[in-house]
Amino acid sequence: MQDNDRGNYTVPAITLYPYQWNWDSAFAALGFSTFDIKRAWVELNTLFLAQWANGMVPHIIFHQSASTYFPGPDIWFTNKIPQTSGISQPPVAASFARIIFEKDKEYGFGQLKKLFPKFMASHRWFFEHRNENGMIVVNHPWESGRDNAPEWDEAMGNIDISNVGEYVRNDLIYIDPHMRPQQQDYDRFMAIVYFARNCGWNEKEMADNGPFRVANPGVTFILLRANRDLLAIAKELGEDSSEIEEWIKSIEGGAKQLWNAKINAYDAINIRTGNFANSISAASFLCWYGGIENEKMLETFDRVTNAVKFSVPSHDPNSAKFEPLRYWRGPIWGVVNMMIGMGLSQMGHNKQAKKVHSDTVTLISKSGFTEYFDPIEGNPAGGKNFTWTAAIWLAWASPFATEFKELSY
């Protein structure tokens, strides 16, 4: 983490991801809080300095020029200072701010007071622009944080890539192509970016006519959890909480619509067609993190995790689309394991929580602070020396970490 520290923000990995990423940065703050509380708050404050006037917190903040990443600020063309991307990422910041605050309330009170209206604006943006009847949607797979997950396949398959043109993917210089999204995925990623850029990042145009809009269990459950934590923060600060309470009710209703009885799991829905993706992913298991109980999900969790040596695979190992080394189509991500493990523990599913925790400890101990892990062999995959993997080791996985059982909903 200190190697990736740039003073007031952290990069996920030096060459592969040389800028500040939204949810990576929130995980970094959580990691810093285990040994430097003040630095943790600096990380969050820097992230929210890039917040747009409409409340959106962008998924990338381009603090300085770097030639090792595509697409850079010249592609996004958002005309912001600092330069940013035009989409967001899963809103974990309020949840982690609550945890950091609990570590030192005296110092954290002023920090939390300053950030509270920014958290409110960020969550309000989700409800104004990423809300479909209580289900939280994404306008780009990158907004989900799980770029090439199989649940996007139907929606991605309908995207016109005829005007994308040529570009150079720098990620393939540093990482084995078999571990990264395929070229067809990137072409579609870029087509969505170009559509949004060409309409001036107009939220209504993107919602009505954008090439991609999918209701997503991962972001839905993460925002639900973040709202529960924001409610606790509001009460701690003596702030009005009525709007937050309405948000919670709305998402609890929306989450029910994401239940796909055909596969016994929470699933993504393509808003353009109304079709379920019929895809069980690690995001499906974030229901407990969001405070949603479902006995059938527990059965599905046991089946999926028993199919591989290590848990939790990012996609169902019994699916024909499962690829144990390709980014979000099979590998294990420590950060998602942390959220799943926290949810299981707090909902009383101790056996499953201990398995997720134990497997994560084993994977990091064996393969280091890598970006993600092979669920079959436990081998490292993706980028090396990753900030958020180190952060969750410090905050949750290591023998010296807490599992945050004391934080109730």
Number of C-alpha atoms within 10 A of each C-alpha: 20 9 12 17 16 14 10 14 24 27 23 27 22 18 18 21 18 20 24 25 23 25 23 26 27 26 26 30 30 31 27 24 24 18 12 12 19 16 19 25 25 16 24 25 19 16 25 19 13 23 22 17 10 12 20 23 30 23 23 25 26 19 17 11 11 14 10 17 17 16 16 19 23 12 13 20 17 17 13 15 13 14 20 27 24 24 20 24 23 23 26 22 25 28 21 22 27 21 17 23 20 15 13 13 13 10 13 19 16 13 18 24 16 12 18 19 14 20 24 17 19 23 24 19 18 20 20 12 18 23 20 16 15 21 26 26 30 26 23 25 26 16 20 24 20 20 19 22 24 24 24 24 14 17 20 23 13 11 16 13 16 9 10 16 9 7 11 10 13 15 19 14 12 13 15 14 14 14 20 21 18 13 11 11 18 18 21 23 21 20 21 24 23 18 16 24 18 12 13 15 18 11 16 11 13 20 18 10 13 19 21 26 26 29 30 26 31 28 26 31 27 24 27 28 27 27 28 22 24 25 22 20 22 20 12 13 14 10 14 11 14 10 12 22 14 12 18 20 12 17 25 19 13 20 24 13 18 20 20 18 11 8 14 19 26 28 25 30 28 21 17 14 11 11 13 20 18 18 23 27 28 28 27 26 29 27 26 26 25 29 20 17 14 14 9 12 19 18 12 18 22 12 14 21 19 13 15 19 14 23 31 30 30 31 26 25 24 12 13 7 14 19 21 24 23 24 26 26 28 28 32 30 25 30 22 19 26 23 23 26 30 24 25 25 21 21 18 13 15 13 10 19 21 15 16 24 22 16 20 30 18 14 24 22 12 12 16 19 24 23 24 31 31 26 27 18 12 23 17 22 24 23 21 21 17 24 26 29 28 24 26 24 22 20 25 24 26 18 10 11 13 13 18 15 12 10 12 11 13
